[in-house]
């Protein structure tokens, strides 16, 4: 028999879906939503909650606004978001990745930058993604500058950069 679990104590890391089909239910060892169907376990969920809280605790020491996130995707996954930055870890908290997207809530959208490098700490994962983003922007603005020189309109580069960066 399926048993609904009180999820309110996990609100710091888990968004409780409005649709009952998205809410996990406990059936013996299984703790999974009917839409997932991968027989996720309560033990995996608890590990993901702990992982998300651990990442948040670490990243809020070096930055601000980090919020934990636990989600189902053929197993319980976890990470943390701050604005458009998302960090996620593996189940052993030994490997972390980061992406920067075009969504300010960290979820969905288009991935704009990720280093593609797995890091050993969440902080290192953020640095890798930021470095990749910075390198890409330098390359992009260098190409724009060359195009502006080709048409002898250097002021165009300044106007475009100002417009893009909202200045």
C-alpha positions as a LaTeX table, in Angstrom:
\begin{tabular}{lrrr}
\hline
Residue & $x$ (\AA) & $y$ (\AA) & $z$ (\AA) \\
\hline
Unk1 & 0.00 & 0.00 & 0.00 \\
Unk2 & 1.31 & 3.42 & $-0.96$ \\
Unk3 & 1.96 & 5.83 & 1.87 \\
Unk4 & 2.27 & 9.59 & 1.39 \\
Unk5 & 5.11 & 11.11 & 3.37 \\
Unk6 & 4.93 & 14.53 & 5.03 \\
Unk7 & 7.38 & 16.49 & 2.92 \\
Unk8 & 7.10 & 19.93 & 4.57 \\
Unk9 & 10.31 & 19.42 & 6.56 \\
Unk10 & 12.20 & 19.25 & 3.26 \\
Unk11 & 10.97 & 22.58 & 1.84 \\
Unk12 & 14.48 & 24.03 & 2.00 \\
Unk13 & 15.57 & 21.62 & $-0.75$ \\
Unk14 & 12.49 & 19.98 & $-2.24$ \\
Unk15 & 9.69 & 21.64 & $-4.20$ \\
Unk16 & 6.51 & 19.78 & $-3.39$ \\
Unk17 & 4.66 & 19.24 & $-6.67$ \\
Unk18 & 1.03 & 20.27 & $-6.93$ \\
Unk19 & 0.21 & 17.26 & $-9.08$ \\
Unk20 & $-0.13$ & 14.07 & $-7.01$ \\
Unk21 & 1.44 & 12.05 & $-9.86$ \\
Unk22 & 4.67 & 14.00 & $-9.28$ \\
Unk23 & 4.67 & 13.50 & $-5.49$ \\
Unk24 & 6.77 & 10.61 & $-4.23$ \\
Unk25 & 5.03 & 7.93 & $-2.22$ \\
Unk26 & 6.53 & 5.22 & $-0.05$ \\
Unk27 & 5.93 & 1.57 & $-0.94$ \\
Unk28 & 8.19 & $-0.55$ & 1.22 \\
Unk29 & 11.77 & 0.39 & 0.28 \\
Unk30 & 10.59 & 2.41 & $-2.74$ \\
Unk31 & 10.11 & 6.17 & $-2.45$ \\
Unk32 & 9.20 & 7.34 & $-5.92$ \\
Unk33 & 6.54 & 9.25 & $-7.83$ \\
Unk34 & 4.30 & 7.39 & $-10.22$ \\
Unk35 & 5.62 & 9.49 & $-13.11$ \\
Unk36 & 9.22 & 8.44 & $-12.44$ \\
Unk37 & 8.75 & 4.72 & $-12.04$ \\
Unk38 & 12.45 & 3.97 & $-11.49$ \\
Unk39 & 11.80 & 2.59 & $-8.00$ \\
Unk40 & 13.82 & 5.29 & $-6.27$ \\
Unk41 & 14.36 & 4.60 & $-2.58$ \\
Unk42 & 13.86 & 6.57 & 0.60 \\
Unk43 & 17.52 & 6.00 & 1.41 \\
Unk44 & 18.49 & 7.70 & $-1.90$ \\
Unk45 & 16.11 & 10.57 & $-1.16$ \\
Unk46 & 17.58 & 11.09 & 2.32 \\
Unk47 & 21.10 & 11.00 & 0.85 \\
Unk48 & 20.08 & 13.58 & $-1.78$ \\
Unk49 & 18.57 & 15.89 & 0.87 \\
Unk50 & 21.77 & 15.63 & 2.90 \\
Unk51 & 23.86 & 16.27 & $-0.23$ \\
Unk52 & 21.86 & 19.36 & $-1.21$ \\
Unk53 & 22.10 & 20.79 & 2.29 \\
Unk54 & 25.84 & 20.12 & 2.33 \\
Unk55 & 26.40 & 21.97 & $-0.95$ \\
Unk56 & 24.30 & 24.92 & 0.25 \\
Unk57 & 26.21 & 25.14 & 3.51 \\
Unk58 & 29.56 & 25.19 & 1.68 \\
Unk59 & 28.57 & 27.64 & $-1.06$ \\
Unk60 & 26.83 & 30.09 & 1.30 \\
Unk61 & 30.20 & 30.50 & 3.04 \\
Unk62 & 31.72 & 31.92 & $-0.15$ \\
Unk63 & 28.65 & 33.44 & $-1.82$ \\
Unk64 & 25.03 & 34.33 & $-1.18$ \\
Unk65 & 21.58 & 33.10 & $-2.08$ \\
Unk66 & 22.30 & 29.41 & $-2.55$ \\
Unk67 & 19.21 & 27.20 & $-2.22$ \\
Unk68 & 19.20 & 23.42 & $-2.17$ \\
Unk69 & 17.40 & 21.42 & $-4.79$ \\
Unk70 & 16.39 & 17.74 & $-4.84$ \\
Unk71 & 14.66 & 16.23 & $-7.83$ \\
Unk72 & 13.77 & 12.88 & $-9.34$ \\
Unk73 & 15.30 & 11.81 & $-12.63$ \\
Unk74 & 15.67 & 8.02 & $-12.67$ \\
Unk75 & 16.94 & 8.28 & $-9.11$ \\
Unk76 & 17.16 & 11.11 & $-6.59$ \\
Unk77 & 19.43 & 13.94 & $-7.76$ \\
Unk78 & 20.60 & 16.96 & $-5.79$ \\
Unk79 & 22.32 & 20.28 & $-6.11$ \\
Unk80 & 22.04 & 23.96 & $-5.32$ \\
Unk81 & 20.99 & 27.06 & $-7.27$ \\
Unk82 & 21.89 & 30.72 & $-6.91$ \\
Unk83 & 20.35 & 32.92 & $-9.55$ \\
Unk84 & 21.26 & 31.43 & $-12.92$ \\
Unk85 & 23.99 & 29.17 & $-11.51$ \\
Unk86 & 23.38 & 25.50 & $-10.70$ \\
Unk87 & 25.81 & 23.11 & $-9.01$ \\
Unk88 & 25.08 & 19.43 & $-8.66$ \\
Unk89 & 26.93 & 16.52 & $-7.13$ \\
Unk90 & 27.19 & 12.79 & $-7.38$ \\
Unk91 & 25.79 & 10.51 & $-4.69$ \\
Unk92 & 29.12 & 10.27 & $-2.86$ \\
Unk93 & 29.75 & 14.03 & $-2.78$ \\
Unk94 & 33.08 & 13.47 & $-4.50$ \\
Unk95 & 32.35 & 14.95 & $-7.94$ \\
Unk96 & 30.57 & 18.22 & $-8.74$ \\
Unk97 & 29.54 & 20.04 & $-11.90$ \\
Unk98 & 28.22 & 23.51 & $-12.57$ \\
Unk99 & 26.30 & 25.27 & $-15.30$ \\
Unk100 & 25.21 & 28.81 & $-15.90$ \\
Unk101 & 21.89 & 29.12 & $-17.73$ \\
Unk102 & 19.76 & 31.91 & $-19.10$ \\
Unk103 & 17.11 & 31.37 & $-16.39$ \\
Unk104 & 17.47 & 33.44 & $-13.24$ \\
Unk105 & 16.02 & 30.67 & $-11.06$ \\
Unk106 & 18.73 & 28.21 & $-12.09$ \\
Unk107 & 16.21 & 25.82 & $-13.56$ \\
Unk108 & 15.60 & 25.03 & $-17.17$ \\
Unk109 & 16.47 & 27.43 & $-19.91$ \\
Unk110 & 19.49 & 27.14 & $-22.12$ \\
Unk111 & 22.80 & 26.12 & $-20.69$ \\
Unk112 & 25.11 & 28.99 & $-21.53$ \\
Unk113 & 28.33 & 27.90 & $-19.90$ \\
Unk114 & 29.70 & 24.84 & $-18.27$ \\
Unk115 & 33.30 & 23.82 & $-18.12$ \\
Unk116 & 32.60 & 20.17 & $-18.84$ \\
Unk117 & 35.08 & 19.45 & $-16.07$ \\
Unk118 & 34.08 & 17.47 & $-13.01$ \\
Unk119 & 35.44 & 19.12 & $-9.88$ \\
Unk120 & 36.18 & 17.71 & $-6.45$ \\
Unk121 & 34.40 & 20.56 & $-4.60$ \\
Unk122 & 31.31 & 22.65 & $-5.37$ \\
Unk123 & 33.41 & 25.82 & $-5.16$ \\
Unk124 & 35.84 & 24.48 & $-7.76$ \\
Unk125 & 32.94 & 23.53 & $-10.05$ \\
Unk126 & 31.65 & 27.14 & $-9.93$ \\
Unk127 & 35.16 & 28.49 & $-10.66$ \\
Unk128 & 35.50 & 26.15 & $-13.66$ \\
Unk129 & 32.15 & 27.23 & $-15.14$ \\
Unk130 & 32.88 & 30.92 & $-14.49$ \\
Unk131 & 36.30 & 30.61 & $-16.12$ \\
Unk132 & 34.76 & 28.89 & $-19.15$ \\
Unk133 & 32.17 & 31.67 & $-19.38$ \\
Unk134 & 34.83 & 34.38 & $-19.11$ \\
Unk135 & 36.98 & 32.74 & $-21.82$ \\
Unk136 & 33.96 & 32.45 & $-24.12$ \\
Unk137 & 32.99 & 36.08 & $-23.59$ \\
Unk138 & 36.54 & 37.27 & $-24.29$ \\
Unk139 & 36.54 & 35.25 & $-27.49$ \\
Unk140 & 33.10 & 36.55 & $-28.46$ \\
Unk141 & 33.94 & 40.21 & $-27.85$ \\
Unk142 & 37.27 & 39.75 & $-29.63$ \\
Unk143 & 35.42 & 38.49 & $-32.71$ \\
Unk144 & 32.95 & 41.39 & $-32.51$ \\
Unk145 & 35.86 & 43.82 & $-32.20$ \\
Unk146 & 37.49 & 42.34 & $-35.32$ \\
Unk147 & 34.21 & 42.65 & $-37.22$ \\
Unk148 & 33.86 & 46.27 & $-36.11$ \\
Unk149 & 37.42 & 47.01 & $-37.24$ \\
Unk150 & 36.65 & 45.43 & $-40.58$ \\
Unk151 & 33.87 & 47.94 & $-41.10$ \\
Unk152 & 35.78 & 50.71 & $-39.27$ \\
Unk153 & 33.17 & 51.18 & $-36.53$ \\
Unk154 & 34.86 & 50.71 & $-33.14$ \\
Unk155 & 32.14 & 52.71 & $-31.41$ \\
Unk156 & 29.74 & 49.92 & $-32.41$ \\
Unk157 & 31.59 & 47.51 & $-30.09$ \\
Unk158 & 31.14 & 49.87 & $-27.14$ \\
Unk159 & 27.45 & 50.46 & $-27.93$ \\
Unk160 & 26.78 & 46.74 & $-28.32$ \\
Unk161 & 28.63 & 45.77 & $-25.13$ \\
Unk162 & 26.79 & 48.49 & $-23.21$ \\
Unk163 & 23.44 & 47.32 & $-24.59$ \\
Unk164 & 24.15 & 43.63 & $-23.85$ \\
Unk165 & 25.45 & 44.27 & $-20.35$ \\
Unk166 & 22.58 & 46.62 & $-19.54$ \\
Unk167 & 24.79 & 49.61 & $-18.80$ \\
\hline
\end{tabular}
